Amino acid sequence: MTGRNDDNHANQMNSNNDAFWQSRGYDERPDDWEEPSDPANADAGAGSDGGPLSVDYY
């Protein structure tokens, strides 16, 4: 990829960037983008001890 393509890809993967939301069909980043969409899963990214979830890749 060229530098411009690298930048665009990085922006589309960064939820702090409008390009992330635009690539997913939004006009811009929603005001409530940091709020979990399902309160029952608000801690889904954490392990049982509150630490980060560990994932093994094969």
C-alpha positions in Angstrom: 0.0 0.0 0.0 1.0 3.6 -0.5 1.3 6.0 2.4 -2.1 7.5 1.5 -3.7 4.1 1.5 -2.0 3.2 4.8 -3.4 6.4 6.3 -6.9 5.8 5.0 -6.9 2.2 6.3 -5.6 3.3 9.7 -8.3 6.0 9.9 -11.0 3.5 9.0 -9.9 1.2 11.9 -9.8 4.1 14.4 -13.1 4.7 16.1 -11.9 8.2 17.1 -11.8 9.1 13.4 -14.8 10.1 11.2 -13.6 7.8 8.4 -14.2 4.8 10.7 -17.9 5.8 11.0 -18.3 6.9 7.4 -17.0 3.5 6.2 -19.7 1.9 8.3 -22.5 4.0 6.8 -22.7 6.9 9.3 -22.4 10.5 8.2 -20.1 11.2 11.2 -19.2 9.8 14.6 -22.3 9.5 16.7 -22.4 11.6 19.9 -22.9 8.5 22.0 -20.2 6.4 20.3 -18.5 5.5 23.6 -21.6 4.2 25.3 -22.1 0.4 25.0 -25.1 -0.5 22.8 -26.1 -3.3 25.1 -25.6 -2.6 28.8 -25.8 -6.4 29.5 -22.5 -6.8 27.5 -20.8 -3.6 28.7 -17.9 -5.6 30.2 -17.8 -8.2 27.4 -14.1 -7.2 26.6 -12.9 -8.0 30.1 -12.0 -11.3 31.7 -13.6 -12.5 34.9 -11.0 -10.6 37.0 -11.7 -7.4 35.2 -8.5 -7.7 33.2 -8.2 -7.8 29.4 -9.6 -10.8 27.6 -6.9 -13.1 26.3 -7.3 -14.6 22.8 -5.2 -17.3 21.3 -4.7 -17.2 17.5 -3.7 -20.3 15.6 
